[in-house]
Every structure is written in C-alpha cells, then in structure tokens.
C-alpha cells in the first residue's frame, strides 16, 4: 500500500511509523529523486511493506501520478484517522 501525505508535518509521520519500522518505509521524494523513489517503492511493495510518501505537494503529486500510471494504487494518508485507536 502506498500512502500519500502532501504535508511537512514530520512529527505526525514519524510518530505513526515509529513502532512499525520493519513494515513501513517513509519517503520524502524531492523532484530529482522521484524516479529513484519509484524503483524503491516497487521493491518495498514486493516485500510486503507499506510506503508513506510525504513532503512537498508538487513532488508528491508527481509521484502519485507516476505510480497510478504504473498501475499502483495510492491512498491519501489522513493523520487524524491513523492516530485514532482501533476500537476492540
């Protein structure tokens, strides 16, 4: 799963990912690095990891379009929902 967060709130991103670092990869792709990020995302997805891409909205939008053109679904990361405890 690829989550997209077009914001710069690192506290929320790393708080969410902290206890799951073996299952989650956090990327902050800058425009010249989007192509490299695509390769890494493909490798990580094949390993069963969740990817959280965050940062500059323009770069994130570029990444989202390229992923979706490659047939990879993306989902919007909503910090409020992700930080809410799961009801038993």
PDB file of N, CA, C and O in Angstrom:
ATOM      1  N   UNK A   1       0.846  -1.166   0.000  1.00  0.00           N
ATOM      2  CA  UNK A   1       0.000   0.000   0.000  1.00  0.00           C
ATOM      3  C   UNK A   1       0.898   1.237   0.000  1.00  0.00           C
ATOM      4  O   UNK A   1       1.898   1.298   0.715  1.00  0.00           O
ATOM      5  N   UNK A   2       0.525   2.202  -0.802  1.00  0.00           N
ATOM      6  CA  UNK A   2       1.263   3.468  -0.859  1.00  0.00           C
ATOM      7  C   UNK A   2       0.348   4.564  -0.342  1.00  0.00           C
ATOM      8  O   UNK A   2      -0.711   4.834  -0.908  1.00  0.00           O
ATOM      9  N   UNK A   3       0.776   5.181   0.735  1.00  0.00           N
ATOM     10  CA  UNK A   3       0.044   6.303   1.327  1.00  0.00           C
ATOM     11  C   UNK A   3       0.718   7.599   0.907  1.00  0.00           C
ATOM     12  O   UNK A   3       1.945   7.683   0.865  1.00  0.00           O
ATOM     13  N   UNK A   4      -0.074   8.592   0.600  1.00  0.00           N
ATOM     14  CA  UNK A   4       0.435   9.885   0.150  1.00  0.00           C
ATOM     15  C   UNK A   4       0.008  10.955   1.148  1.00  0.00           C
ATOM     16  O   UNK A   4      -1.170  11.068   1.488  1.00  0.00           O
ATOM     17  N   UNK A   5       0.984  11.743   1.615  1.00  0.00           N
ATOM     18  CA  UNK A   5       0.726  12.815   2.581  1.00  0.00           C
ATOM     19  C   UNK A   5       1.423  14.081   2.092  1.00  0.00           C
ATOM     20  O   UNK A   5       2.615  14.259   2.345  1.00  0.00           O
ATOM     21  N   UNK A   6       0.698  14.972   1.392  1.00  0.00           N
ATOM     22  CA  UNK A   6       1.321  16.171   0.834  1.00  0.00           C
ATOM     23  C   UNK A   6       1.485  17.287   1.866  1.00  0.00           C
ATOM     24  O   UNK A   6       0.977  18.392   1.674  1.00  0.00           O
ATOM     25  N   UNK A   7       2.172  17.009   2.928  1.00  0.00           N
ATOM     26  CA  UNK A   7       2.410  17.966   4.012  1.00  0.00           C
ATOM     27  C   UNK A   7       3.831  17.773   4.532  1.00  0.00           C
ATOM     28  O   UNK A   7       4.528  16.833   4.152  1.00  0.00           O
ATOM     29  N   UNK A   8       4.240  18.683   5.407  1.00  0.00           N
ATOM     30  CA  UNK A   8       5.576  18.602   6.002  1.00  0.00           C
ATOM     31  C   UNK A   8       5.536  18.364   7.507  1.00  0.00           C
ATOM     32  O   UNK A   8       6.468  18.763   8.205  1.00  0.00           O
ATOM     33  N   UNK A   9       4.509  17.739   8.021  1.00  0.00           N
ATOM     34  CA  UNK A   9       4.406  17.515   9.456  1.00  0.00           C
ATOM     35  C   UNK A   9       5.141  16.228   9.845  1.00  0.00           C
ATOM     36  O   UNK A   9       4.528  15.171   9.993  1.00  0.00           O
ATOM     37  N   UNK A  10       6.442  16.335  10.004  1.00  0.00           N
ATOM     38  CA  UNK A  10       7.279  15.172  10.295  1.00  0.00           C
ATOM     39  C   UNK A  10       6.922  14.524  11.629  1.00  0.00           C
ATOM     40  O   UNK A  10       7.031  13.306  11.766  1.00  0.00           O
ATOM     41  N   UNK A  11       6.501  15.310  12.608  1.00  0.00           N
ATOM     42  CA  UNK A  11       6.149  14.732  13.911  1.00  0.00           C
ATOM     43  C   UNK A  11       5.059  13.682  13.759  1.00  0.00           C
ATOM     44  O   UNK A  11       5.170  12.594  14.323  1.00  0.00           O
ATOM     45  N   UNK A  12       4.015  13.987  13.009  1.00  0.00           N
ATOM     46  CA  UNK A  12       2.932  13.021  12.806  1.00  0.00           C
ATOM     47  C   UNK A  12       3.389  11.815  12.014  1.00  0.00           C
ATOM     48  O   UNK A  12       3.026  10.683  12.335  1.00  0.00           O
ATOM     49  N   UNK A  13       4.180  12.046  10.986  1.00  0.00           N
ATOM     50  CA  UNK A  13       4.645  10.954  10.132  1.00  0.00           C
ATOM     51  C   UNK A  13       5.476   9.962  10.937  1.00  0.00           C
ATOM     52  O   UNK A  13       5.216   8.759  10.893  1.00  0.00           O
ATOM     53  N   UNK A  14       6.465  10.449  11.666  1.00  0.00           N
ATOM     54  CA  UNK A  14       7.358   9.535  12.363  1.00  0.00           C
ATOM     55  C   UNK A  14       6.738   8.952  13.627  1.00  0.00           C
ATOM     56  O   UNK A  14       7.110   7.854  14.041  1.00  0.00           O
ATOM     57  N   UNK A  15       5.816   9.652  14.239  1.00  0.00           N
ATOM     58  CA  UNK A  15       5.084   9.082  15.369  1.00  0.00           C
ATOM     59  C   UNK A  15       4.266   7.887  14.892  1.00  0.00           C
ATOM     60  O   UNK A  15       4.230   6.853  15.559  1.00  0.00           O
ATOM     61  N   UNK A  16       3.614   8.023  13.749  1.00  0.00           N
ATOM     62  CA  UNK A  16       2.807   6.940  13.192  1.00  0.00           C
ATOM     63  C   UNK A  16       3.670   5.740  12.811  1.00  0.00           C
ATOM     64  O   UNK A  16       3.272   4.595  13.026  1.00  0.00           O
ATOM     65  N   UNK A  17       4.842   5.996  12.249  1.00  0.00           N
ATOM     66  CA  UNK A  17       5.693   4.926  11.727  1.00  0.00           C
ATOM     67  C   UNK A  17       6.615   4.314  12.779  1.00  0.00           C
ATOM     68  O   UNK A  17       7.155   3.230  12.558  1.00  0.00           O
ATOM     69  N   UNK A  18       6.806   4.975  13.903  1.00  0.00           N
ATOM     70  CA  UNK A  18       7.824   4.579  14.876  1.00  0.00           C
ATOM     71  C   UNK A  18       7.784   3.117  15.292  1.00  0.00           C
ATOM     72  O   UNK A  18       8.824   2.457  15.294  1.00  0.00           O
ATOM     73  N   UNK A  19       6.641   2.601  15.636  1.00  0.00           N
ATOM     74  CA  UNK A  19       6.572   1.235  16.157  1.00  0.00           C
ATOM     75  C   UNK A  19       6.420   0.192  15.063  1.00  0.00           C
ATOM     76  O   UNK A  19       6.271  -0.993  15.359  1.00  0.00           O
ATOM     77  N   UNK A  20       6.454   0.609  13.818  1.00  0.00           N
ATOM     78  CA  UNK A  20       6.259  -0.319  12.709  1.00  0.00           C
ATOM     79  C   UNK A  20       7.374  -0.228  11.671  1.00  0.00           C
ATOM     80  O   UNK A  20       7.147  -0.529  10.499  1.00  0.00           O
ATOM     81  N   UNK A  21       8.569   0.180  12.082  1.00  0.00           N
ATOM     82  CA  UNK A  21       9.606   0.431  11.094  1.00  0.00           C
ATOM     83  C   UNK A  21       9.996  -0.803  10.279  1.00  0.00           C
ATOM     84  O   UNK A  21      10.553  -0.655   9.191  1.00  0.00           O
ATOM     85  N   UNK A  22       9.726  -2.000  10.763  1.00  0.00           N
ATOM     86  CA  UNK A  22      10.039  -3.187   9.971  1.00  0.00           C
ATOM     87  C   UNK A  22       8.998  -3.442   8.885  1.00  0.00           C
ATOM     88  O   UNK A  22       9.233  -4.248   7.985  1.00  0.00           O
ATOM     89  N   UNK A  23       7.840  -2.759   8.957  1.00  0.00           N
ATOM     90  CA  UNK A  23       6.779  -2.942   7.963  1.00  0.00           C
ATOM     91  C   UNK A  23       6.506  -1.690   7.142  1.00  0.00           C
ATOM     92  O   UNK A  23       5.733  -1.737   6.185  1.00  0.00           O
ATOM     93  N   UNK A  24       7.126  -0.578   7.500  1.00  0.00           N
ATOM     94  CA  UNK A  24       6.806   0.706   6.874  1.00  0.00           C
ATOM     95  C   UNK A  24       8.080   1.380   6.380  1.00  0.00           C
ATOM     96  O   UNK A  24       9.104   1.381   7.064  1.00  0.00           O
ATOM     97  N   UNK A  25       8.003   1.947   5.195  1.00  0.00           N
ATOM     98  CA  UNK A  25       9.082   2.771   4.664  1.00  0.00           C
ATOM     99  C   UNK A  25       8.534   4.177   4.489  1.00  0.00           C
ATOM    100  O   UNK A  25       7.475   4.368   3.891  1.00  0.00           O
ATOM    101  N   UNK A  26       9.254   5.158   5.011  1.00  0.00           N
ATOM    102  CA  UNK A  26       8.850   6.557   4.894  1.00  0.00           C
ATOM    103  C   UNK A  26       9.787   7.227   3.902  1.00  0.00           C
ATOM    104  O   UNK A  26      11.007   7.190   4.062  1.00  0.00           O
ATOM    105  N   UNK A  27       9.208   7.841   2.874  1.00  0.00           N
ATOM    106  CA  UNK A  27       9.979   8.534   1.847  1.00  0.00           C
ATOM    107  C   UNK A  27       9.548   9.989   1.754  1.00  0.00           C
ATOM    108  O   UNK A  27       8.369  10.308   1.909  1.00  0.00           O
ATOM    109  N   UNK A  28      10.500  10.856   1.501  1.00  0.00           N
ATOM    110  CA  UNK A  28      10.198  12.261   1.236  1.00  0.00           C
ATOM    111  C   UNK A  28      10.856  12.594  -0.096  1.00  0.00           C
ATOM    112  O   UNK A  28      11.959  13.138  -0.126  1.00  0.00           O
ATOM    113  N   UNK A  29      10.171  12.264  -1.216  1.00  0.00           N
ATOM    114  CA  UNK A  29      10.808  12.412  -2.528  1.00  0.00           C
ATOM    115  C   UNK A  29      10.893  13.852  -3.000  1.00  0.00           C
ATOM    116  O   UNK A  29       9.889  14.563  -3.042  1.00  0.00           O
ATOM    117  N   UNK A  30      12.091  14.273  -3.354  1.00  0.00           N
ATOM    118  CA  UNK A  30      12.285  15.570  -3.990  1.00  0.00           C
ATOM    119  C   UNK A  30      12.199  15.346  -5.501  1.00  0.00           C
ATOM    120  O   UNK A  30      12.407  14.230  -5.977  1.00  0.00           O
ATOM    121  N   UNK A  31      11.900  16.381  -6.237  1.00  0.00           N
ATOM    122  CA  UNK A  31      11.638  16.243  -7.671  1.00  0.00           C
ATOM    123  C   UNK A  31      12.722  15.451  -8.418  1.00  0.00           C
ATOM    124  O   UNK A  31      12.368  14.567  -9.198  1.00  0.00           O
ATOM    125  N   UNK A  32      14.014  15.716  -8.221  1.00  0.00           N
ATOM    126  CA  UNK A  32      15.003  14.942  -8.996  1.00  0.00           C
ATOM    127  C   UNK A  32      15.096  13.477  -8.562  1.00  0.00           C
ATOM    128  O   UNK A  32      15.667  12.659  -9.284  1.00  0.00           O
ATOM    129  N   UNK A  33      14.548  13.137  -7.403  1.00  0.00           N
ATOM    130  CA  UNK A  33      14.678  11.775  -6.878  1.00  0.00           C
ATOM    131  C   UNK A  33      13.434  10.918  -7.100  1.00  0.00           C
ATOM    132  O   UNK A  33      13.414   9.761  -6.680  1.00  0.00           O
ATOM    133  N   UNK A  34      12.406  11.444  -7.740  1.00  0.00           N
ATOM    134  CA  UNK A  34      11.159  10.699  -7.897  1.00  0.00           C
ATOM    135  C   UNK A  34      11.388   9.392  -8.636  1.00  0.00           C
ATOM    136  O   UNK A  34      10.810   8.371  -8.263  1.00  0.00           O
ATOM    137  N   UNK A  35      12.216   9.395  -9.672  1.00  0.00           N
ATOM    138  CA  UNK A  35      12.471   8.162 -10.427  1.00  0.00           C
ATOM    139  C   UNK A  35      13.129   7.115  -9.546  1.00  0.00           C
ATOM    140  O   UNK A  35      12.756   5.943  -9.605  1.00  0.00           O
ATOM    141  N   UNK A  36      14.101   7.509  -8.731  1.00  0.00           N
ATOM    142  CA  UNK A  36      14.730   6.556  -7.805  1.00  0.00           C
ATOM    143  C   UNK A  36      13.718   6.044  -6.788  1.00  0.00           C
ATOM    144  O   UNK A  36      13.731   4.867  -6.427  1.00  0.00           O
ATOM    145  N   UNK A  37      12.848   6.928  -6.331  1.00  0.00           N
ATOM    146  CA  UNK A  37      11.829   6.527  -5.364  1.00  0.00           C
ATOM    147  C   UNK A  37      10.888   5.486  -5.954  1.00  0.00           C
ATOM    148  O   UNK A  37      10.456   4.575  -5.248  1.00  0.00           O
ATOM    149  N   UNK A  38      10.567   5.608  -7.231  1.00  0.00           N
ATOM    150  CA  UNK A  38       9.683   4.640  -7.879  1.00  0.00           C
ATOM    151  C   UNK A  38      10.263   3.234  -7.814  1.00  0.00           C
ATOM    152  O   UNK A  38       9.549   2.280  -7.508  1.00  0.00           O
ATOM    153  N   UNK A  39      11.542   3.104  -8.098  1.00  0.00           N
ATOM    154  CA  UNK A  39      12.202   1.798  -8.014  1.00  0.00           C
ATOM    155  C   UNK A  39      12.187   1.249  -6.604  1.00  0.00           C
ATOM    156  O   UNK A  39      11.923   0.065  -6.396  1.00  0.00           O
ATOM    157  N   UNK A  40      12.465   2.093  -5.648  1.00  0.00           N
ATOM    158  CA  UNK A  40      12.461   1.651  -4.248  1.00  0.00           C
ATOM    159  C   UNK A  40      11.054   1.250  -3.815  1.00  0.00           C
ATOM    160  O   UNK A  40      10.877   0.249  -3.121  1.00  0.00           O
ATOM    161  N   UNK A  41      10.063   2.024  -4.220  1.00  0.00           N
ATOM    162  CA  UNK A  41       8.684   1.704  -3.857  1.00  0.00           C
ATOM    163  C   UNK A  41       8.305   0.334  -4.405  1.00  0.00           C
ATOM    164  O   UNK A  41       7.685  -0.462  -3.698  1.00  0.00           O
ATOM    165  N   UNK A  42       8.666   0.048  -5.646  1.00  0.00           N
ATOM    166  CA  UNK A  42       8.355  -1.257  -6.243  1.00  0.00           C
ATOM    167  C   UNK A  42       9.006  -2.388  -5.439  1.00  0.00           C
ATOM    168  O   UNK A  42       8.360  -3.396  -5.151  1.00  0.00           O
ATOM    169  N   UNK A  43      10.279  -2.222  -5.079  1.00  0.00           N
ATOM    170  CA  UNK A  43      10.971  -3.257  -4.285  1.00  0.00           C
ATOM    171  C   UNK A  43      10.314  -3.450  -2.929  1.00  0.00           C
ATOM    172  O   UNK A  43      10.093  -4.580  -2.494  1.00  0.00           O
ATOM    173  N   UNK A  44      10.002  -2.346  -2.263  1.00  0.00           N
ATOM    174  CA  UNK A  44       9.407  -2.420  -0.922  1.00  0.00           C
ATOM    175  C   UNK A  44       8.008  -3.033  -0.966  1.00  0.00           C
ATOM    176  O   UNK A  44       7.645  -3.805  -0.079  1.00  0.00           O
ATOM    177  N   UNK A  45       7.219  -2.696  -1.992  1.00  0.00           N
ATOM    178  CA  UNK A  45       5.886  -3.283  -2.120  1.00  0.00           C
ATOM    179  C   UNK A  45       5.971  -4.793  -2.310  1.00  0.00           C
ATOM    180  O   UNK A  45       5.163  -5.535  -1.751  1.00  0.00           O
ATOM    181  N   UNK A  46       6.939  -5.251  -3.091  1.00  0.00           N
ATOM    182  CA  UNK A  46       7.115  -6.693  -3.294  1.00  0.00           C
ATOM    183  C   UNK A  46       7.522  -7.395  -2.009  1.00  0.00           C
ATOM    184  O   UNK A  46       7.313  -8.600  -1.870  1.00  0.00           O
ATOM    185  N   UNK A  47       8.099  -6.660  -1.071  1.00  0.00           N
ATOM    186  CA  UNK A  47       8.471  -7.217   0.231  1.00  0.00           C
ATOM    187  C   UNK A  47       7.316  -7.140   1.230  1.00  0.00           C
ATOM    188  O   UNK A  47       7.453  -7.578   2.372  1.00  0.00           O
ATOM    189  N   UNK A  48       6.185  -6.588   0.804  1.00  0.00           N
ATOM    190  CA  UNK A  48       5.010  -6.502   1.659  1.00  0.00           C
ATOM    191  C   UNK A  48       4.978  -5.301   2.581  1.00  0.00           C
ATOM    192  O   UNK A  48       4.199  -5.280   3.534  1.00  0.00           O
ATOM    193  N   UNK A  49       5.800  -4.308   2.324  1.00  0.00           N
ATOM    194  CA  UNK A  49       5.832  -3.124   3.177  1.00  0.00           C
ATOM    195  C   UNK A  49       4.803  -2.094   2.749  1.00  0.00           C
ATOM    196  O   UNK A  49       4.353  -2.080   1.604  1.00  0.00           O
ATOM    197  N   UNK A  50       4.439  -1.233   3.687  1.00  0.00           N
ATOM    198  CA  UNK A  50       3.612  -0.066   3.412  1.00  0.00           C
ATOM    199  C   UNK A  50       4.557   1.108   3.196  1.00  0.00           C
ATOM    200  O   UNK A  50       5.541   1.262   3.920  1.00  0.00           O
ATOM    201  N   UNK A  51       4.262   1.920   2.218  1.00  0.00           N
ATOM    202  CA  UNK A  51       5.077   3.100   1.905  1.00  0.00           C
ATOM    203  C   UNK A  51       4.283   4.337   2.288  1.00  0.00           C
ATOM    204  O   UNK A  51       3.105   4.455   1.951  1.00  0.00           O
ATOM    205  N   UNK A  52       4.923   5.251   2.988  1.00  0.00           N
ATOM    206  CA  UNK A  52       4.322   6.553   3.274  1.00  0.00           C
ATOM    207  C   UNK A  52       5.208   7.610   2.623  1.00  0.00           C
ATOM    208  O   UNK A  52       6.312   7.879   3.096  1.00  0.00           O
ATOM    209  N   UNK A  53       4.725   8.204   1.548  1.00  0.00           N
ATOM    210  CA  UNK A  53       5.447   9.263   0.860  1.00  0.00           C
ATOM    211  C   UNK A  53       4.871  10.588   1.326  1.00  0.00           C
ATOM    212  O   UNK A  53       3.656  10.783   1.300  1.00  0.00           O
ATOM    213  N   UNK A  54       5.731  11.497   1.750  1.00  0.00           N
ATOM    214  CA  UNK A  54       5.260  12.770   2.286  1.00  0.00           C
ATOM    215  C   UNK A  54       6.206  13.888   1.881  1.00  0.00           C
ATOM    216  O   UNK A  54       7.338  13.637   1.467  1.00  0.00           O
ATOM    217  N   UNK A  55       5.738  15.112   2.002  1.00  0.00           N
ATOM    218  CA  UNK A  55       6.600  16.249   1.720  1.00  0.00           C
ATOM    219  C   UNK A  55       5.949  17.268   0.816  1.00  0.00           C
ATOM    220  O   UNK A  55       4.745  17.509   0.894  1.00  0.00           O
ATOM    221  N   UNK A  56       6.761  17.870  -0.049  1.00  0.00           N
ATOM    222  CA  UNK A  56       6.330  18.942  -0.936  1.00  0.00           C
ATOM    223  C   UNK A  56       5.154  18.479  -1.802  1.00  0.00           C
ATOM    224  O   UNK A  56       5.276  17.486  -2.520  1.00  0.00           O
ATOM    225  N   UNK A  57       4.022  19.181  -1.745  1.00  0.00           N
ATOM    226  CA  UNK A  57       2.841  18.760  -2.507  1.00  0.00           C
ATOM    227  C   UNK A  57       3.097  18.575  -4.008  1.00  0.00           C
ATOM    228  O   UNK A  57       2.528  17.669  -4.618  1.00  0.00           O
ATOM    229  N   UNK A  58       3.931  19.405  -4.602  1.00  0.00           N
ATOM    230  CA  UNK A  58       4.207  19.277  -6.035  1.00  0.00           C
ATOM    231  C   UNK A  58       4.941  17.968  -6.349  1.00  0.00           C
ATOM    232  O   UNK A  58       4.611  17.284  -7.317  1.00  0.00           O
ATOM    233  N   UNK A  59       5.928  17.629  -5.534  1.00  0.00           N
ATOM    234  CA  UNK A  59       6.675  16.381  -5.738  1.00  0.00           C
ATOM    235  C   UNK A  59       5.787  15.166  -5.463  1.00  0.00           C
ATOM    236  O   UNK A  59       5.833  14.173  -6.190  1.00  0.00           O
ATOM    237  N   UNK A  60       4.990  15.258  -4.418  1.00  0.00           N
ATOM    238  CA  UNK A  60       4.107  14.151  -4.052  1.00  0.00           C
ATOM    239  C   UNK A  60       3.061  13.930  -5.145  1.00  0.00           C
ATOM    240  O   UNK A  60       2.734  12.786  -5.461  1.00  0.00           O
ATOM    241  N   UNK A  61       2.539  15.001  -5.721  1.00  0.00           N
ATOM    242  CA  UNK A  61       1.567  14.856  -6.794  1.00  0.00           C
ATOM    243  C   UNK A  61       2.204  14.189  -8.010  1.00  0.00           C
ATOM    244  O   UNK A  61       1.587  13.338  -8.651  1.00  0.00           O
ATOM    245  N   UNK A  62       3.432  14.574  -8.322  1.00  0.00           N
ATOM    246  CA  UNK A  62       4.169  13.958  -9.432  1.00  0.00           C
ATOM    247  C   UNK A  62       4.347  12.458  -9.170  1.00  0.00           C
ATOM    248  O   UNK A  62       4.121  11.639 -10.061  1.00  0.00           O
ATOM    249  N   UNK A  63       4.748  12.107  -7.954  1.00  0.00           N
ATOM    250  CA  UNK A  63       4.938  10.704  -7.594  1.00  0.00           C
ATOM    251  C   UNK A  63       3.621   9.945  -7.700  1.00  0.00           C
ATOM    252  O   UNK A  63       3.579   8.847  -8.256  1.00  0.00           O
ATOM    253  N   UNK A  64       2.549  10.524  -7.171  1.00  0.00           N
ATOM    254  CA  UNK A  64       1.238   9.860  -7.224  1.00  0.00           C
ATOM    255  C   UNK A  64       0.826   9.583  -8.677  1.00  0.00           C
ATOM    256  O   UNK A  64       0.382   8.478  -8.991  1.00  0.00           O
ATOM    257  N   UNK A  65       0.968  10.567  -9.552  1.00  0.00           N
ATOM    258  CA  UNK A  65       0.593  10.380 -10.958  1.00  0.00           C
ATOM    259  C   UNK A  65       1.417   9.284 -11.615  1.00  0.00           C
ATOM    260  O   UNK A  65       0.885   8.479 -12.379  1.00  0.00           O
ATOM    261  N   UNK A  66       2.700   9.249 -11.325  1.00  0.00           N
ATOM    262  CA  UNK A  66       3.574   8.230 -11.930  1.00  0.00           C
ATOM    263  C   UNK A  66       3.257   6.837 -11.393  1.00  0.00           C
ATOM    264  O   UNK A  66       3.293   5.860 -12.140  1.00  0.00           O
ATOM    265  N   UNK A  67       2.947   6.744 -10.098  1.00  0.00           N
ATOM    266  CA  UNK A  67       2.573   5.446  -9.534  1.00  0.00           C
ATOM    267  C   UNK A  67       1.271   4.945 -10.145  1.00  0.00           C
ATOM    268  O   UNK A  67       1.173   3.784 -10.543  1.00  0.00           O
ATOM    269  N   UNK A  68       0.285   5.809 -10.216  1.00  0.00           N
ATOM    270  CA  UNK A  68      -1.020   5.407 -10.753  1.00  0.00           C
ATOM    271  C   UNK A  68      -0.920   5.071 -12.237  1.00  0.00           C
ATOM    272  O   UNK A  68      -1.640   4.192 -12.711  1.00  0.00           O
ATOM    273  N   UNK A  69      -0.047   5.749 -12.983  1.00  0.00           N
ATOM    274  CA  UNK A  69       0.173   5.411 -14.389  1.00  0.00           C
ATOM    275  C   UNK A  69       0.808   4.028 -14.529  1.00  0.00           C
ATOM    276  O   UNK A  69       0.663   3.374 -15.562  1.00  0.00           O
ATOM    277  N   UNK A  70       1.513   3.587 -13.482  1.00  0.00           N
ATOM    278  CA  UNK A  70       2.140   2.262 -13.472  1.00  0.00           C
ATOM    279  C   UNK A  70       1.203   1.194 -12.918  1.00  0.00           C
ATOM    280  O   UNK A  70       1.587   0.032 -12.792  1.00  0.00           O
ATOM    281  N   UNK A  71      -0.020   1.587 -12.589  1.00  0.00           N
ATOM    282  CA  UNK A  71      -0.989   0.620 -12.074  1.00  0.00           C
ATOM    283  C   UNK A  71      -0.925   0.400 -10.579  1.00  0.00           C
ATOM    284  O   UNK A  71      -1.499  -0.566 -10.076  1.00  0.00           O
ATOM    285  N   UNK A  72      -0.241   1.270  -9.855  1.00  0.00           N
ATOM    286  CA  UNK A  72      -0.121   1.146  -8.398  1.00  0.00           C
ATOM    287  C   UNK A  72      -1.099   2.113  -7.749  1.00  0.00           C
ATOM    288  O   UNK A  72      -1.026   3.324  -7.961  1.00  0.00           O
ATOM    289  N   UNK A  73      -2.008   1.573  -6.964  1.00  0.00           N
ATOM    290  CA  UNK A  73      -2.998   2.408  -6.277  1.00  0.00           C
ATOM    291  C   UNK A  73      -2.323   3.200  -5.162  1.00  0.00           C
ATOM    292  O   UNK A  73      -1.418   2.707  -4.490  1.00  0.00           O
ATOM    293  N   UNK A  74      -2.780   4.426  -4.981  1.00  0.00           N
ATOM    294  CA  UNK A  74      -2.288   5.255  -3.880  1.00  0.00           C
ATOM    295  C   UNK A  74      -3.479   5.673  -3.029  1.00  0.00           C
ATOM    296  O   UNK A  74      -4.608   5.753  -3.513  1.00  0.00           O
ATOM    297  N   UNK A  75      -3.213   5.935  -1.771  1.00  0.00           N
ATOM    298  CA  UNK A  75      -4.248   6.331  -0.828  1.00  0.00           C
ATOM    299  C   UNK A  75      -3.775   7.568  -0.084  1.00  0.00           C
ATOM    300  O   UNK A  75      -2.584   7.722   0.185  1.00  0.00           O
ATOM    301  N   UNK A  76      -4.690   8.429   0.241  1.00  0.00           N
ATOM    302  CA  UNK A  76      -4.342   9.638   0.978  1.00  0.00           C
ATOM    303  C   UNK A  76      -4.173   9.300   2.453  1.00  0.00           C
ATOM    304  O   UNK A  76      -5.051   8.690   3.063  1.00  0.00           O
ATOM    305  N   UNK A  77      -3.051   9.696   3.014  1.00  0.00           N
ATOM    306  CA  UNK A  77      -2.782   9.499   4.435  1.00  0.00           C
ATOM    307  C   UNK A  77      -3.505  10.584   5.216  1.00  0.00           C
ATOM    308  O   UNK A  77      -3.287  11.773   4.986  1.00  0.00           O
ATOM    309  N   UNK A  78      -4.352  10.179   6.124  1.00  0.00           N
ATOM    310  CA  UNK A  78      -5.099  11.098   6.983  1.00  0.00           C
ATOM    311  C   UNK A  78      -4.596  10.917   8.415  1.00  0.00           C
ATOM    312  O   UNK A  78      -4.994   9.960   9.078  1.00  0.00           O
ATOM    313  N   UNK A  79      -3.732  11.810   8.913  1.00  0.00           N
ATOM    314  CA  UNK A  79      -3.150  11.637  10.249  1.00  0.00           C
ATOM    315  C   UNK A  79      -4.183  11.461  11.345  1.00  0.00           C
ATOM    316  O   UNK A  79      -3.967  10.680  12.273  1.00  0.00           O
ATOM    317  N   UNK A  80      -5.311  12.177  11.259  1.00  0.00           N
ATOM    318  CA  UNK A  80      -6.323  12.070  12.312  1.00  0.00           C
ATOM    319  C   UNK A  80      -6.853  10.637  12.411  1.00  0.00           C
ATOM    320  O   UNK A  80      -7.062  10.125  13.511  1.00  0.00           O
ATOM    321  N   UNK A  81      -7.070   9.993  11.265  1.00  0.00           N
ATOM    322  CA  UNK A  81      -7.567   8.637  11.253  1.00  0.00           C
ATOM    323  C   UNK A  81      -6.486   7.641  11.668  1.00  0.00           C
ATOM    324  O   UNK A  81      -6.766   6.675  12.378  1.00  0.00           O
ATOM    325  N   UNK A  82      -5.274   7.874  11.232  1.00  0.00           N
ATOM    326  CA  UNK A  82      -4.185   6.939  11.510  1.00  0.00           C
ATOM    327  C   UNK A  82      -3.808   6.931  12.991  1.00  0.00           C
ATOM    328  O   UNK A  82      -3.371   5.904  13.510  1.00  0.00           O
ATOM    329  N   UNK A  83      -3.971   8.054  13.669  1.00  0.00           N
ATOM    330  CA  UNK A  83      -3.588   8.139  15.080  1.00  0.00           C
ATOM    331  C   UNK A  83      -4.712   7.727  16.025  1.00  0.00           C
ATOM    332  O   UNK A  83      -4.487   7.573  17.226  1.00  0.00           O
ATOM    333  N   UNK A  84      -5.918   7.546  15.492  1.00  0.00           N
ATOM    334  CA  UNK A  84      -7.057   7.162  16.330  1.00  0.00           C
ATOM    335  C   UNK A  84      -6.924   5.711  16.745  1.00  0.00           C
ATOM    336  O   UNK A  84      -6.628   4.867  15.899  1.00  0.00           O
ATOM    337  N   UNK A  85      -7.135   5.378  18.039  1.00  0.00           N
ATOM    338  CA  UNK A  85      -7.044   3.986  18.465  1.00  0.00           C
ATOM    339  C   UNK A  85      -8.135   3.140  17.804  1.00  0.00           C
ATOM    340  O   UNK A  85      -9.236   3.617  17.528  1.00  0.00           O
ATOM    341  N   UNK A  86      -7.804   1.891  17.562  1.00  0.00           N
ATOM    342  CA  UNK A  86      -8.774   0.969  16.970  1.00  0.00           C
ATOM    343  C   UNK A  86      -9.698   0.452  18.065  1.00  0.00           C
ATOM    344  O   UNK A  86      -9.240  -0.004  19.113  1.00  0.00           O
ATOM    345  N   UNK A  87     -10.996   0.526  17.816  1.00  0.00           N
ATOM    346  CA  UNK A  87     -11.985   0.048  18.801  1.00  0.00           C
ATOM    347  C   UNK A  87     -11.937  -1.481  18.849  1.00  0.00           C
ATOM    348  O   UNK A  87     -11.808  -2.129  17.810  1.00  0.00           O
ATOM    349  N   UNK A  88     -12.041  -2.061  20.060  1.00  0.00           N
ATOM    350  CA  UNK A  88     -11.992  -3.541  20.174  1.00  0.00           C
ATOM    351  C   UNK A  88     -13.230  -4.191  19.623  1.00  0.00           C
ATOM    352  O   UNK A  88     -13.345  -5.416  19.643  1.00  0.00           O
TER     353      UNK A  88
END
